[in-house]
Structure formats: C-alpha cells, structure tokens
Amino acid sequence: MLYEFIATGAFVGRLPAPGTLGALWGIPIVYLVSFNPWTILSAVLVLFILGLISSNEVIRLTGDQDPEEVVIDEVVGYVACFLFIEPTLKTYVLAFLLFRVLDIFKPFPINLFEKFHGAYGVMLDDLVAGVMTSFILFLLLK
C-alpha cells in the first residue's frame, strides 16, 4: 500500500490526466528544496530511488510494464527541470509546459530510455525529459 501511495503520487495517478497531475506534484517539492542546486539534485536522487522501488512494486502487482497510474516518474522529471535553472514563477510555468511536451512526445534521445525494462524504463525517460527541459531553458533564459 505504501509503494502504491508513493508511485501514484498519493493516488492522483488514478485520476484523469495522471501525468499532468503527477508533474504538478513537483511544484511544491521544488519550492521546498530550492535552497540551492545541491538540494534540488539531492531531491532528484532520493525521489528517483523511491520511484524505482515503488514503481517496481506496482509493476509487479499489475503486470503492466508502464502502469499509467504511476506518476512518481513525472514528479522526478519535473523536479529535475530545476537542475540548471532558478525556480521563479516564470520558470515554474515554462518548465511545466516544456517538460509535459517532451514527456508526451518523447523526442530523441528521450525515446531511447523508455525502452529500458521495468522500473528503469518508467523512471529514466522522465528524468531525461526533465534534464533536457532544464538545459533548454538554461540556454533560452541566459
């Protein structure tokens, strides 16, 4: 039950538009850990590990290799959007929009990472989408 709670973002993954709602969970997390880039990186690492463990359990329970209700990957991806940029109202919005576009369309090289097996496939493509979002916004906003 705890694994499902974590993997589904407090069960918001069971609501309509789970990916979007999951990414929205990242906003308060970024706000809470945005003291400096190291705290954001630490949050990404901790959430990624929690995501691997919890999504692996949901995969085991459902038999689905990429369960739609798992949204911890979107949370991690959105938090990763702030690895290279400062959190401001403007960047919260731009990161959300760009991250969701990259997450939905999965352009190269993001699409390569969703091919990993199990929890790694669930988690890595969103992490890469978040890092790419951060890098793109860094270049655009500097």
DSSP file (Angstrom, degrees, kcal/mol; ACC not computed):
  #  RESIDUE AA STRUCTURE BP1 BP2  ACC     N-H-->O    O-->H-N    N-H-->O    O-->H-N    TCO  KAPPA ALPHA  PHI   PSI    X-CA   Y-CA   Z-CA
    1    1 A M     >        0   0    0      0, 0.0     4,-2.3     0, 0.0     5,-0.1   0.000 360.0 360.0 360.0 -41.8    0.0    0.0    0.0
    2    2 A L  H  >  +     0   0    0      2,-0.2     4,-2.4     1,-0.2     5,-0.2   0.903 360.0  52.1 -63.9 -40.9    2.8    2.4    0.8
    3    3 A Y  H  > S+     0   0    0      1,-0.2     4,-3.0     2,-0.2     5,-0.2   0.916 110.6  47.6 -61.9 -42.3    4.5    1.6   -2.5
    4    4 A E  H  > S+     0   0    0      2,-0.2     4,-2.3     1,-0.2     7,-0.4   0.903 109.7  53.7 -64.6 -40.2    1.3    2.4   -4.4
    5    5 A F  H  <>S+     0   0    0     -4,-2.3     5,-3.2     2,-0.2     6,-0.5   0.922 115.2  40.0 -59.4 -46.0    0.8    5.6   -2.4
    6    6 A I  H ><5S+     0   0    0     -4,-2.4     3,-1.5     3,-0.2    -2,-0.2   0.949 116.3  48.9 -69.0 -50.2    4.3    6.8   -3.4
    7    7 A A  H 3<5S+     0   0    0     -4,-3.0    64,-2.9     1,-0.3    65,-1.7   0.831 114.7  44.9 -62.1 -33.6    4.2    5.5   -7.0
    8    8 A T  T 3X>S-     0   0    0     -4,-2.3     5,-2.4    62,-0.3     4,-0.6   0.320 114.0-112.3 -95.7   8.6    0.8    7.1   -7.7
    9    9 A G  T X45S-     0   0    0     -3,-1.5     3,-1.2     1,-0.2    -3,-0.2   0.970  86.0 -36.6  61.5  54.7    1.6   10.5   -6.1
   10   10 A A  T 34<S-     0   0    0     -5,-3.2    -1,-0.2     1,-0.2    -5,-0.1   0.862 115.6 -59.2  61.0  37.1   -0.8   10.0   -3.2
   11   11 A F  T >45S+     0   0    0     -6,-0.5     3,-1.5    -7,-0.4    -1,-0.2   0.485 107.0 122.5  72.4   7.8   -3.2    8.2   -5.6
   12   12 A V  G X<5 +     0   0    0     -3,-1.2     3,-1.8    -4,-0.6    -3,-0.2   0.748  63.6  73.9 -67.5 -19.7   -3.5   11.2   -8.0
   13   13 A G  G 3 <S+     0   0    0     -5,-2.4    -1,-0.3     1,-0.3    -4,-0.1   0.631  88.4  60.2 -65.8 -12.4   -2.3    8.8  -10.7
   14   14 A R  G <  S+     0   0    0     -3,-1.5    -1,-0.3    -6,-0.3    -2,-0.2   0.429  92.7  84.0 -94.0  -0.1   -5.7    7.2  -10.6
   15   15 A L  S <  S-     0   0    0     -3,-1.8     6,-0.1     1,-0.2    -4,-0.0  -0.491  97.8 -76.4 -92.7 167.9   -7.4   10.4  -11.6
   16   16 A P  S    S+     0   0    0      0, 0.0    -1,-0.2     0, 0.0     5,-0.1  -0.336 116.9  21.4 -60.9 149.3   -7.9   11.6  -15.2
   17   17 A A  S  > S+     0   0    0      3,-0.1     4,-2.3    -3,-0.1     5,-0.2   0.938  74.6 175.2  57.6  54.1   -4.7   13.2  -16.7
   18   18 A P  H  > S+     0   0    0      0, 0.0     4,-2.7     0, 0.0     5,-0.2   0.855  71.4  54.1 -61.5 -37.3   -2.3   11.4  -14.3
   19   19 A G  H  > S+     0   0    0      2,-0.2     4,-2.2     1,-0.2     5,-0.2   0.912 110.8  45.8 -64.0 -41.9    0.9   12.6  -16.0
   20   20 A T  H  > S+     0   0    0      2,-0.2     4,-1.9     1,-0.2    -1,-0.2   0.926 114.7  47.1 -66.5 -44.8   -0.1   16.2  -15.8
   21   21 A L  H  X S+     0   0    0     -4,-2.3     4,-1.2     1,-0.2    -2,-0.2   0.883 110.9  53.0 -65.0 -37.4   -1.3   15.8  -12.1
   22   22 A G  H >X S+     0   0    0     -4,-2.7     4,-0.6    -5,-0.2     3,-0.6   0.921 107.6  50.2 -63.1 -43.8    1.9   14.0  -11.3
   23   23 A A  H >< S+     0   0    0     -4,-2.2     3,-1.3     1,-0.2     4,-0.5   0.875 104.3  59.4 -62.5 -36.0    4.1   16.8  -12.7
   24   24 A L  H >< S+     0   0    0     -4,-1.9     3,-1.2     1,-0.3    -1,-0.2   0.821  94.4  64.9 -62.5 -30.0    2.1   19.3  -10.7
   25   25 A W  H <X S+     0   0    0     -4,-1.2     4,-1.0    -3,-0.6    -1,-0.3   0.784  92.2  65.5 -61.2 -25.5    3.2   17.4   -7.5
   26   26 A G  H <X S+     0   0    0     -3,-1.3     4,-2.9    -4,-0.6    -1,-0.3   0.779  85.7  72.2 -68.2 -25.3    6.7   18.5   -8.4
   27   27 A I  H <> S+     0   0    0     -3,-1.2     4,-2.3    -4,-0.5    -1,-0.2   0.948 100.1  40.6 -60.5 -53.6    5.9   22.2   -7.9
   28   28 A P  H  > S+     0   0    0      0, 0.0     4,-2.1     0, 0.0    -1,-0.2   0.850 114.8  54.5 -65.6 -29.3    5.7   22.1   -4.1
   29   29 A I  H  X S+     0   0    0     -4,-1.0     4,-1.8     2,-0.2    -2,-0.2   0.945 108.8  47.1 -67.3 -46.1    8.7   19.8   -3.9
   30   30 A V  H  X S+     0   0    0     -4,-2.9     4,-0.8     1,-0.2     3,-0.2   0.928 111.5  52.4 -58.5 -44.0   10.8   22.2   -5.9
   31   31 A Y  H >< S+     0   0    0     -4,-2.3     3,-0.5    -5,-0.2    -1,-0.2   0.900 111.4  46.5 -58.3 -41.8    9.6   25.1   -3.7
   32   32 A L  H 3< S+     0   0    0     -4,-2.1    -1,-0.2     1,-0.2    -2,-0.2   0.776 121.2  35.2 -74.0 -27.0   10.6   23.2   -0.6
   33   33 A V  H >< S+     0   0    0     -4,-1.8     3,-0.7    -3,-0.2     2,-0.2   0.268  82.5 106.8-111.6  11.9   14.1   22.1   -1.8
   34   34 A S  T <<  +     0   0    0     -4,-0.8    -1,-0.1    -3,-0.5    -2,-0.1   0.041  38.3 113.8 -86.0  31.3   15.1   25.1   -3.9
   35   35 A F  T 3  S-     0   0    0      1,-0.2    -1,-0.2    -2,-0.2    -2,-0.1   0.913  93.9 -28.0 -63.4 -42.4   17.6   26.4   -1.4
   36   36 A N  S X> S-     0   0    0     -3,-0.7     4,-1.5     1,-0.0     3,-0.7  -0.958  73.0 -86.6-163.4 170.6   20.4   25.7   -3.8
   37   37 A P  H 3> S+     0   0    0      0, 0.0     4,-2.6     0, 0.0     5,-0.2   0.803 120.8  60.2 -59.8 -29.0   21.3   23.3   -6.7
   38   38 A W  H 3> S+     0   0    0      2,-0.2     4,-2.5     1,-0.2     5,-0.1   0.878 103.6  48.8 -69.1 -36.5   22.6   20.7   -4.4
   39   39 A T  H <> S+     0   0    0     -3,-0.7     4,-2.2     2,-0.2    -1,-0.2   0.868 112.0  49.8 -71.1 -33.6   19.3   20.3   -2.5
   40   40 A I  H  X S+     0   0    0     -4,-1.5     4,-2.4     2,-0.2    -2,-0.2   0.940 111.8  47.8 -66.7 -45.7   17.5   20.0   -5.8
   41   41 A L  H  X S+     0   0    0     -4,-2.6     4,-2.4     1,-0.2    -2,-0.2   0.912 111.6  50.9 -59.8 -42.6   20.0   17.4   -7.0
   42   42 A S  H  X S+     0   0    0     -4,-2.5     4,-2.7     1,-0.2     5,-0.2   0.914 109.7  50.1 -61.3 -43.0   19.6   15.5   -3.7
   43   43 A A  H  X S+     0   0    0     -4,-2.2     4,-2.9     1,-0.2     5,-0.3   0.910 109.6  51.3 -62.4 -42.0   15.8   15.6   -4.1
   44   44 A V  H  X S+     0   0    0     -4,-2.4     4,-2.5     2,-0.2    -2,-0.2   0.932 112.2  46.5 -60.3 -45.7   16.0   14.2   -7.6
   45   45 A L  H  X S+     0   0    0     -4,-2.4     4,-2.2     2,-0.2    -2,-0.2   0.929 114.8  45.4 -64.0 -45.9   18.3   11.4   -6.4
   46   46 A V  H  X S+     0   0    0     -4,-2.7     4,-2.6     1,-0.2     5,-0.2   0.937 115.9  46.1 -64.0 -46.5   16.1   10.5   -3.4
   47   47 A L  H  X S+     0   0    0     -4,-2.9     4,-2.7    -5,-0.2    -1,-0.2   0.871 110.5  54.1 -64.6 -36.2   12.9   10.7   -5.5
   48   48 A F  H  X S+     0   0    0     -4,-2.5     4,-2.5    -5,-0.3    -1,-0.2   0.930 110.6  45.5 -63.4 -44.8   14.4    8.6   -8.3
   49   49 A I  H  X S+     0   0    0     -4,-2.2     4,-2.3     2,-0.2    -2,-0.2   0.935 114.5  47.8 -64.1 -46.1   15.4    5.8   -5.8
   50   50 A L  H  X S+     0   0    0     -4,-2.6     4,-2.9     1,-0.2     5,-0.3   0.893 112.0  52.2 -59.4 -38.8   11.9    5.9   -4.2
   51   51 A G  H  X S+     0   0    0     -4,-2.7     4,-2.6    -5,-0.2     5,-0.4   0.902 107.8  49.8 -65.3 -42.2   10.5    5.9   -7.7
   52   52 A L  H  X S+     0   0    0     -4,-2.5     4,-1.7     2,-0.2    -2,-0.2   0.944 116.1  42.5 -60.4 -47.4   12.4    2.8   -8.8
   53   53 A I  H  X S+     0   0    0     -4,-2.3     4,-1.5     2,-0.2    -2,-0.2   0.949 119.9  40.7 -66.1 -50.0   11.4    0.9   -5.7
   54   54 A S  H  X S+     0   0    0     -4,-2.9     4,-2.0     1,-0.2    -2,-0.2   0.905 116.4  47.4 -71.2 -41.2    7.8    1.9   -5.6
   55   55 A S  H  X S+     0   0    0     -4,-2.6     4,-2.7    -5,-0.3    -1,-0.2   0.866 108.2  56.9 -69.5 -32.8    7.1    1.7   -9.4
   56   56 A N  H  X S+     0   0    0     -4,-1.7     4,-2.2    -5,-0.4    -1,-0.2   0.899 107.6  48.9 -60.9 -39.3    8.8   -1.7   -9.5
   57   57 A E  H  X S+     0   0    0     -4,-1.5     4,-2.4     2,-0.2    -2,-0.2   0.906 111.2  48.3 -68.0 -41.3    6.3   -2.9   -6.9
   58   58 A V  H  X S+     0   0    0     -4,-2.0     4,-2.7     2,-0.2     6,-0.3   0.895 110.6  52.1 -66.3 -38.7    3.3   -1.5   -8.8
   59   59 A I  H  X S+     0   0    0     -4,-2.7     4,-2.7     1,-0.2    -2,-0.2   0.923 110.7  48.6 -59.6 -43.9    4.7   -3.2  -12.0
   60   60 A R  H  < S+     0   0    0     -4,-2.2    -2,-0.2     1,-0.2    -1,-0.2   0.909 114.4  45.3 -62.6 -42.6    4.9   -6.5  -10.1
   61   61 A L  H  < S+     0   0    0     -4,-2.4    -2,-0.2     1,-0.2    -1,-0.2   0.879 123.8  32.4 -70.3 -38.5    1.4   -6.1   -8.7
   62   62 A T  H  < S-     0   0    0     -4,-2.7    -2,-0.2     2,-0.2    -3,-0.2   0.754  90.9-136.3 -92.2 -26.2   -0.2   -5.1  -12.0
   63   63 A G     <  +     0   0    0     -4,-2.7     2,-0.5    -5,-0.3    -3,-0.1   0.465  64.6 127.4  79.2   0.4    1.9   -7.0  -14.5
   64   64 A D        -     0   0    0     -6,-0.3    -1,-0.3    -5,-0.2    -2,-0.2  -0.796  56.3-148.4 -93.1 128.6    1.9   -3.8  -16.7
   65   65 A Q  S    S+     0   0    0     -2,-0.5    57,-0.2     1,-0.3    -1,-0.1   0.692  95.2  21.8 -72.8 -18.3    5.4   -2.7  -17.7
   66   66 A D  S    S-     0   0    0     -7,-0.1    -1,-0.3    55,-0.1     2,-0.1  -0.521  82.9-161.1-146.2  73.5    4.4    1.0  -17.7
   67   67 A P    >   -     0   0    0      0, 0.0     3,-1.4     0, 0.0    -8,-0.1  -0.342  15.6-140.6 -62.7 131.3    1.3    1.5  -15.5
   68   68 A E  T 3  S+     0   0    0      1,-0.3     0, 0.0    -2,-0.1     0, 0.0   0.809  98.6  62.8 -61.7 -31.0   -0.5    4.7  -16.3
   69   69 A E  T 3  S+     0   0    0    -55,-0.1     2,-0.6     2,-0.0    -1,-0.3   0.666  78.9  97.3 -73.3 -14.4   -1.2    5.3  -12.6
   70   70 A V    <   +     0   0    0     -3,-1.4   -62,-0.3     1,-0.2   -63,-0.1  -0.658  39.4 156.9 -76.1 118.0    2.5    5.5  -11.7
   71   71 A V    >>  +     0   0    0    -64,-2.9     4,-1.9    -2,-0.6     3,-0.6   0.359  43.3  98.4-123.9   1.2    3.3    9.3  -11.6
   72   72 A I  H 3> S+     0   0    0    -65,-1.7     4,-2.5     1,-0.2     5,-0.2   0.822  82.3  61.1 -59.4 -28.4    6.4    9.4   -9.4
   73   73 A D  H 3> S+     0   0    0    -66,-0.2     4,-2.4     2,-0.2    -1,-0.2   0.888 103.6  47.8 -65.8 -38.5    8.4    9.5  -12.7
   74   74 A E  H <> S+     0   0    0     -3,-0.6     4,-2.6     2,-0.2     5,-0.2   0.878 110.2  53.0 -67.6 -37.4    6.7   12.8  -13.6
   75   75 A V  H  X S+     0   0    0     -4,-1.9     4,-2.3     2,-0.2    -2,-0.2   0.958 112.3  44.2 -61.0 -50.2    7.4   14.2  -10.2
   76   76 A V  H  X S+     0   0    0     -4,-2.5     4,-2.4     1,-0.2    -2,-0.2   0.922 113.4  51.7 -60.2 -45.5   11.1   13.3  -10.5
   77   77 A G  H  X S+     0   0    0     -4,-2.4     4,-0.8     1,-0.2    -1,-0.2   0.905 110.3  47.7 -60.3 -42.9   11.2   14.7  -14.1
   78   78 A Y  H >< S+     0   0    0     -4,-2.6     3,-0.9     1,-0.2     4,-0.3   0.917 111.3  49.8 -67.4 -41.7    9.6   18.0  -13.1
   79   79 A V  H >< S+     0   0    0     -4,-2.3     3,-1.8     1,-0.2    -1,-0.2   0.899 105.8  58.1 -62.0 -38.7   12.0   18.4  -10.1
   80   80 A A  H >< S+     0   0    0     -4,-2.4     3,-1.7     1,-0.3     4,-0.3   0.716  87.2  77.9 -64.1 -20.2   14.9   17.7  -12.5
   81   81 A C  T << S+     0   0    0     -3,-0.9     3,-0.3    -4,-0.8    -1,-0.3   0.704  91.4  55.0 -59.8 -18.1   13.8   20.6  -14.6
   82   82 A F  T <  S+     0   0    0     -3,-1.8    -1,-0.3    -4,-0.3    -2,-0.2   0.153  73.3 101.0-106.4  18.6   15.4   22.9  -12.0
   83   83 A L  S <  S+     0   0    0     -3,-1.7    -1,-0.2    47,-0.2    -2,-0.1   0.858 100.8  19.7 -67.4 -34.8   18.9   21.4  -12.0
   84   84 A F  S    S+     0   0    0     -3,-0.3     2,-0.3    -4,-0.3    -1,-0.2   0.419 120.4  62.4-116.6  -1.3   20.2   24.2  -14.2
   85   85 A I  S    S-     0   0    0     -4,-0.2    53,-0.1   -48,-0.0    50,-0.0  -0.912  79.7-112.4-127.8 154.9   17.7   27.0  -13.7
   86   86 A E        -     0   0    0     -2,-0.3     2,-0.6     1,-0.1     5,-0.2  -0.655  36.4-112.9 -83.4 135.5   16.5   29.0  -10.8
   87   87 A P        +     0   0    0      0, 0.0     2,-0.3     0, 0.0    -1,-0.1  -0.579  54.5 147.0 -70.8 118.3   12.9   28.4   -9.6
   88   88 A T     >  -     0   0    0     -2,-0.6     4,-2.7     1,-0.1     5,-0.2  -0.878  64.4 -97.5-137.3 169.7   10.8   31.5  -10.3
   89   89 A L  H  > S+     0   0    0     -2,-0.3     4,-1.8     1,-0.2     5,-0.2   0.922 126.0  50.4 -56.6 -42.8    7.2   31.9  -11.3
   90   90 A K  H  > S+     0   0    0      1,-0.2     4,-2.7     2,-0.2    -1,-0.2   0.924 112.9  44.1 -61.2 -46.6    8.2   32.2  -14.9
   91   91 A T  H  > S+     0   0    0      1,-0.2     4,-2.6     2,-0.2     5,-0.3   0.822 107.3  59.6 -73.8 -29.2   10.4   29.1  -14.8
   92   92 A Y  H  X S+     0   0    0     -4,-2.7     4,-1.8     2,-0.2    -1,-0.2   0.947 113.3  39.0 -58.3 -46.2    7.8   27.1  -12.9
   93   93 A V  H  X S+     0   0    0     -4,-1.8     4,-2.5    -5,-0.2     5,-0.2   0.949 118.2  46.2 -70.4 -50.3    5.4   27.7  -15.8
   94   94 A L  H  X S+     0   0    0     -4,-2.7     4,-2.7     1,-0.2     5,-0.3   0.911 114.0  49.1 -61.0 -42.4    7.9   27.3  -18.7
   95   95 A A  H  X S+     0   0    0     -4,-2.6     4,-2.7    -5,-0.2     5,-0.3   0.912 110.8  50.7 -63.4 -42.1    9.4   24.1  -17.2
   96   96 A F  H  X S+     0   0    0     -4,-1.8     4,-2.3    -5,-0.3    -2,-0.2   0.949 114.3  43.1 -60.9 -48.7    5.9   22.6  -16.7
   97   97 A L  H  X S+     0   0    0     -4,-2.5     4,-2.0     2,-0.2    -2,-0.2   0.940 118.4  42.7 -64.7 -48.6    4.9   23.3  -20.3
   98   98 A L  H  X S+     0   0    0     -4,-2.7     4,-2.6    -5,-0.2     5,-0.2   0.912 113.9  52.0 -66.9 -41.7    8.1   22.2  -21.9
   99   99 A F  H  X S+     0   0    0     -4,-2.7     4,-2.9    -5,-0.3     5,-0.2   0.927 109.8  49.0 -59.5 -45.2    8.5   19.1  -19.7
  100  100 A R  H  X S+     0   0    0     -4,-2.3     4,-2.4    -5,-0.3     5,-0.2   0.900 111.1  50.1 -64.5 -39.2    5.0   17.9  -20.5
  101  101 A V  H  X S+     0   0    0     -4,-2.0     4,-2.6     2,-0.2     5,-0.3   0.951 114.6  43.6 -62.2 -48.2    5.6   18.4  -24.2
  102  102 A L  H  X S+     0   0    0     -4,-2.6     4,-2.0     1,-0.2    -2,-0.2   0.889 114.6  50.4 -64.6 -38.1    8.8   16.4  -24.1
  103  103 A D  H  < S+     0   0    0     -4,-2.9    -1,-0.2    -5,-0.2    -2,-0.2   0.879 114.9  42.6 -68.0 -37.9    7.3   13.8  -21.8
  104  104 A I  H  < S+     0   0    0     -4,-2.4    -2,-0.2    -5,-0.2    -1,-0.2   0.936 124.5  32.7 -75.0 -46.7    4.3   13.3  -24.1
  105  105 A F  H  < S-     0   0    0     -4,-2.6    -2,-0.2    -5,-0.2    -3,-0.2   0.702  87.0-156.0 -88.0 -19.9    6.1   13.3  -27.5
  106  106 A K     <  -     0   0    0     -4,-2.0     5,-0.3    -5,-0.3    -3,-0.1   0.904  16.0-168.1  46.2  61.6    9.3   11.7  -26.3
  107  107 A P    >>  -     0   0    0      0, 0.0     3,-1.5     0, 0.0     4,-1.0  -0.230  38.3 -37.6 -69.3 168.2   11.7   13.0  -28.9
  108  108 A F  T 34 S+     0   0    0      1,-0.3    -2,-0.0     2,-0.2     0, 0.0  -0.426 128.5  18.7 -60.8 137.2   15.2   11.6  -29.3
  109  109 A P  T >> S+     0   0    0      0, 0.0     3,-1.2     0, 0.0     4,-0.7  -0.964 118.9  63.1 -94.2   4.9   17.0   10.8  -27.0
  110  110 A I  H X> S+     0   0    0     -3,-1.5     3,-1.3     1,-0.3     4,-0.9   0.899  97.6  60.4 -57.6 -41.4   14.2   10.5  -24.5
  111  111 A N  H 3< S+     0   0    0     -4,-1.0     4,-0.3    -5,-0.3    -1,-0.3   0.756  96.0  62.0 -60.9 -24.9   12.5    7.7  -26.5
  112  112 A L  H X4 S+     0   0    0     -3,-1.2     3,-0.7     1,-0.2    -1,-0.3   0.841 101.0  52.7 -68.0 -32.0   15.6    5.5  -26.1
  113  113 A F  H X< S+     0   0    0     -3,-1.3     3,-1.2    -4,-0.7    12,-0.3   0.733  96.0  64.3 -81.2 -22.7   15.2    5.5  -22.3
  114  114 A E  T 3< S+     0   0    0     -4,-0.9    -1,-0.2     1,-0.2    -2,-0.2   0.628  90.9  70.2 -74.0  -9.7   11.6    4.3  -22.2
  115  115 A K  T <  S+     0   0    0     -3,-0.7    -1,-0.2    -4,-0.3    -2,-0.2   0.564  73.3 108.6 -83.4  -8.7   12.9    1.1  -23.8
  116  116 A F  S <  S-     0   0    0     -3,-1.2     2,-0.2     4,-0.2     9,-0.1  -0.332  79.8-100.8 -64.3 153.6   14.6    0.0  -20.6
  117  117 A H  S >> S-     0   0    0      4,-0.1     3,-1.0     3,-0.1     4,-0.5  -0.520  70.1 -28.8 -81.6 141.6   12.9   -2.8  -18.8
  118  118 A G  H >> S-     0   0    0      1,-0.2     4,-1.6    -2,-0.2     3,-0.6  -0.193 124.4  -2.3  65.0-140.3   10.7   -2.4  -15.8
  119  119 A A  H 3> S+     0   0    0      1,-0.3     4,-2.6     2,-0.2     5,-0.3   0.802 129.7  60.1 -61.5 -31.7   11.1    0.5  -13.3
  120  120 A Y  H <> S+     0   0    0     -3,-1.0     4,-2.8     1,-0.2     5,-0.3   0.907 105.7  48.2 -64.3 -39.7   14.1    1.8  -15.1
  121  121 A G  H <X S+     0   0    0     -3,-0.6     4,-0.8    -4,-0.5    -1,-0.2   0.871 112.9  48.8 -65.9 -36.8   12.0    2.3  -18.3
  122  122 A V  H  < S+     0   0    0     -4,-1.6     4,-0.5   -57,-0.2    -2,-0.2   0.923 122.1  32.5 -65.8 -44.7    9.3    4.0  -16.3
  123  123 A M  H  X S+     0   0    0     -4,-2.6     4,-1.9    -5,-0.1     3,-0.3   0.878 109.7  59.1 -86.2 -40.9   11.7    6.4  -14.5
  124  124 A L  H  X S+     0   0    0     -4,-2.8     4,-2.7    -5,-0.3     5,-0.2   0.861  98.7  55.4 -67.3 -38.9   14.5    7.2  -16.9
  125  125 A D  H  X S+     0   0    0     -4,-0.8     4,-2.0   -12,-0.3    -1,-0.2   0.894 112.1  44.6 -63.7 -36.7   12.6    8.7  -19.8
  126  126 A D  H  > S+     0   0    0     -4,-0.5     4,-2.2    -3,-0.3    -1,-0.2   0.867 111.5  52.8 -74.0 -35.5   11.0   11.3  -17.5
  127  127 A L  H  X S+     0   0    0     -4,-1.9     4,-2.4     2,-0.2    -2,-0.2   0.936 111.5  46.4 -62.3 -45.2   14.3   12.0  -15.8
  128  128 A V  H  X S+     0   0    0     -4,-2.7     4,-2.8     1,-0.2     5,-0.2   0.897 110.7  52.9 -64.6 -40.2   15.9   12.6  -19.1
  129  129 A A  H  X S+     0   0    0     -4,-2.0     4,-2.2    -5,-0.2    -1,-0.2   0.889 110.5  48.5 -61.7 -38.6   13.0   14.8  -20.2
  130  130 A G  H  X S+     0   0    0     -4,-2.2     4,-2.4     2,-0.2    -2,-0.2   0.915 112.1  47.0 -67.4 -43.8   13.4   16.9  -17.0
  131  131 A V  H  X S+     0   0    0     -4,-2.4     4,-2.4     2,-0.2    -2,-0.2   0.910 113.0  49.8 -64.6 -42.0   17.2   17.3  -17.5
  132  132 A M  H  X S+     0   0    0     -4,-2.8     4,-2.9     2,-0.2     5,-0.2   0.910 109.7  51.6 -62.8 -41.5   16.6   18.2  -21.2
  133  133 A T  H  X S+     0   0    0     -4,-2.2     4,-2.7    -5,-0.2     5,-0.3   0.930 110.3  49.0 -58.8 -46.1   14.0   20.8  -20.1
  134  134 A S  H  X S+     0   0    0     -4,-2.4     4,-2.2     1,-0.2    -2,-0.2   0.917 113.3  46.4 -61.1 -44.3   16.4   22.3  -17.6
  135  135 A F  H  X S+     0   0    0     -4,-2.4     4,-2.3     2,-0.2    -2,-0.2   0.916 113.0  48.7 -65.9 -44.5   19.2   22.5  -20.2
  136  136 A I  H  X S+     0   0    0     -4,-2.9     4,-2.4     1,-0.2    -2,-0.2   0.930 113.9  46.0 -62.3 -45.5   16.9   24.0  -22.9
  137  137 A L  H  X S+     0   0    0     -4,-2.7     4,-2.5    -5,-0.2    -1,-0.2   0.868 109.1  56.1 -67.7 -34.6   15.5   26.6  -20.5
  138  138 A F  H  X S+     0   0    0     -4,-2.2     4,-0.9    -5,-0.3    -1,-0.2   0.945 111.7  43.4 -58.2 -47.5   19.0   27.4  -19.3
  139  139 A L  H  < S+     0   0    0     -4,-2.3     3,-0.3     1,-0.2    -2,-0.2   0.893 117.0  46.0 -66.6 -39.6   20.1   28.2  -22.9
  140  140 A L  H  < S+     0   0    0     -4,-2.4    -1,-0.2     1,-0.2    -2,-0.2   0.830 115.7  44.0 -73.1 -32.0   16.9   30.1  -23.7
  141  141 A L  H  <        0   0    0     -4,-2.5    -1,-0.2     1,-0.2    -2,-0.2   0.509 360.0 360.0 -95.8  -4.8   16.9   32.2  -20.5
  142  142 A K     <        0   0    0     -4,-0.9    -1,-0.2    -3,-0.3    -2,-0.1   0.448 360.0 360.0 -92.7 360.0   20.6   33.2  -20.3
